[in-house]
Amino acid sequence: MIKTVRIHDMDTLFKMISEQEYREDLGRNRNLYVYRGVPNAEFALTTSLMRNCKEKRRQLEPCILRNFTKYAALEEPTIERSVWRQMIFGQHHGLPTRLLDWSFSPLIALHFSVTENDLEEMSTHDSIVWRIDIHELHDLLPEKYQNVAKRDSTTVFSVDMLQEVCDSLEEYDEDMQDKAMLIIEPPSVDLRIVNQYSFFSVIPSQMEDIQGFLNKNTSLTTQYIIDKELRWQIRDMLDHQNISERIVYPGLDGLSRWLGRHYFVK
């Protein structure tokens, strides 16, 4: 079941960004949560492919990936190796895909939750940070996926691991149906992926309702609803902690976004 935590003050926020359990075996504090920030709490968990292609996404997805590969291979030849590389590189550059973005950092998720294209919208609605537990999702995977993960002592798949166990979208959809989804860590192809501490969940085509799946099959999934009156304070706090467009989008584009927001007049 999905839990809901409402964040009305900075004390409650601090509990979210500092949640880690002490592990006796390591003598360290750890968790396996990943986070996703969304600027409007009313937005559902959907992939860009769902939003773009709607009920025709199963037919159109292969066309999108095939044409992306045809035109992008000159710039990035490795995408010809597997459909998973095509999907990850496409997602990275704005292609509609079945991937859903997550970050291992709650601060990065907060950045996306309290950043608007139109900054006049900051105080007009609540925003949200989603949290899921990788272990819970891993335990739902079919046996052949769990065996590969166990061999490599991990619960997160690399592109090569996924290619080894499943080399097509059709096989993945048949294996997962609407009962499981896999978490993959993208290759560190540039600073944006590294700085965002990026992970993706690979949504099966039969999974029409991502939130419904999480509500039915997990107990640690949490939605943190951030009060609209707190969003600017959190935004300014993140800037003070060096979490901004300048870091999230390294380069002149990110620098320009950050400066534009920094000098925005309310």
N, C-alpha and C positions, 0 to 999 in steps of 0.2 A: 504494500500500500504506500502511496506517495504521502509523505509528511509535508505539512506547510508550516513554515516559520516566518512570522512577520517581523521585519526589521524596522523599528521606529526610532532607534537610538544607536549611538556608536558602540555602547557596551555590548549590545546584541550582535552587532556587526563583527566586533572583535572575536566573539565566540566562534563565528563562522570561519573566519580566516585563520584561526589558530587551532582548529580541531585536529588533534593527532592522538593516537593511543600509544601508550608505552608498551614496548615489546620486550619481555624478559629475555628472550633468546638473543636479542641484539644489544640490549641495554640502551636502546635508542627509541625515539618517537617517530612513528610512521603511520601513514594511511594510504589507501589505494583509491581515493576518491578522485574523480575528474569533474570539472565544472564547465558550465556553459552560461554565458551572460547574454541576456536579451533585453533590449531597451524598453519593451512594453510588456507588462505582465499578462496582458490579454492575448499575446501571440502564442499559438500552439507550437509544439515541437514538430517541425516539418523540415524536410530536406529541400534544397533548392530545386531538385528534380521534381518533387511533388508540387511545388508552387508553380513551376514553369510549365510542366507538361501534363499535370493533373491526371485524369483517368487514362490518358494515352501514354503514360511514362514507360510502360513495359515495352511498347512497340518502338518508341522514339529513343530510348536510352542507347541501344546498340548503334543507331545512326549517329547520335551525338558523339559517342566515343570513337567511332570509326572515322568520322570526318575530322575530329580534333587530332587524332593520330596522324592522319594523312597530311595535314597542314603544319602540325607542330613538331613532327619527327626531325625536321631539319635543324631545329633549334635544340631539341632534347631527344637524341636518338634512343635513349634507354626506355622510352615509353613503349617502344615496339615489343619489349620483352614480355609484357603482361598487361592484362586488362586492369589490374590493380594499380600499376604505375600510371596508366592512362588516366584513371579516375582521380588519383591523388594529385597529379600535376595539373589536371584540368580544374579540380576544386581550388587549388592554390591560385589559379589565374582567373577564377570567376565562372568557370563552366558549370552549368547545372548538373549535379551528380546526386547519387543516393547517399553520399557521405554526410554525417552530421559532425560539426566541429566541436571539440572539447579542449580544455586546457587542464594540465595538472596543477596549475596555479590558480587559487581562488582570486588573487589580485588581478590577474589578466581577465578572468571572467567578469569581475567587477568593472573593469575598464569598459568592456563592451556593454555592460548593463547600464552604466551611467554616462554614455556618450550617444549623442543624437546627431544626425545629419543636419537637422534644424534645431539649433540650441534653444529656440523659443519653446520647444516641446518638453524641455527638461522638467518643468514643474507642473505639467498638465496631466501626467499619469504615472502610476507606479511602474517600476521595472522589476526584473526577476533574475536570479541566478539559480540554475538547476545544478544539482549534485547527484551523481550516480556512483555506485561502488563497483569497481572492476571485478572484484572477486565474485560478487553476486552474479554478474553477467557471464563470467567465465564458467561458473558451475552449471549454467544452462546449455552450454555448447554441446554439440554431438561428440561422441567418444573419440572419433578420429582427430578432431581439433584439440581436444583435451590431451590426447596422447602426445601430439607434437609439442604443445606448450609445456607439458611435464618433462619431456626430454630436454628442452632448452631452459628449464627452470624459470619459467615466466608465465604471466597471465595476459601479457600484451603481445600481439603478433607483429612481426616485421613483414614487409612486403614479400620477402623471400620465403618466410615461413608460410604465409598464406598461399603463395603460388605453389608451394610444395604439396599442400594438402588439398588445394582446390584451384583449378586453373581457368574456370569460366563462371560467368554470372549465373548460367542455368544450373550448374552444379551447386553453387552457393545457395541459390533460392530453394532448390530441392532439399538441401541439407537443413537449412534453417526454418523454412516455411514462415510461420509467424510466431515461432516459439523461442527464438534466440537471435542475438546479434553479437557480432565480434567487434572487439576494440583493436585498432591497429595504430601503430606509431609510424608516422611518415618518415622517410629518409630526410636527413638534415641537408636539404639542397640549397637553402639560403638562410640568412639571418632571421627572416621573418618567422619561419617555422621554428627555429631554435628559440628566439626570444618569446614567442607565444607559448612555448612548452606544449606543442600541439599534439593532439590525439584525434582520431576519427572513429565513430561507430559506423559500421557498414550495415545499412538498413536493408533487410530482405524485401523484395518487391511485394510479397504477400502481407507485409506488416503495414496495414492501412492507418493504424492508430498507435503511434509510438507511446504517448502518455498512457493509453489504456494497457499496453503491454507492460510498461514499468509498474503501473498500479497493481496489476494482477500478479506479477512474477517477482517483485522485489520488495524488500522491507526497509532498505536504507536510502532509497531515493528521496530526495528532499527538494522542495522548491522554496527558495528564500525570496519573499516578496519585499521589495525595498520601497519604503514610503516615498512618495513623490517630493515631500517636503525635505527629505534627507539627501536627495540625489546630488545637489550641488555641493553639499558639505563633503560627501564621499568623493566626488570628482576632484575637489581641491585637495583632499587628503592624499589621493592617489598621485596627483601631480607632485606633491611634496615627497612622496616615496619613489619618485622617478618611474612611475607607471603611466605612460602617456603614449600618444601617437608617435612620438619621436623614437620610442623604444619598440612599440608594437609593429610599426611599419618603418623599418630602418631605411634611410634615404631621404631625398629632398621632398618626396610626396608626404611622408610622415611628418617631417619637420614643418612643412607648410600647414598641414592640418592642425598640428599642435599650436603653432603660433596664432593661427586664426581663432582657435578656441580660447587660447590664453588671453587674447586681447578683445574677446567678445564683450560687448556692453549689454548688461541685463536691462 
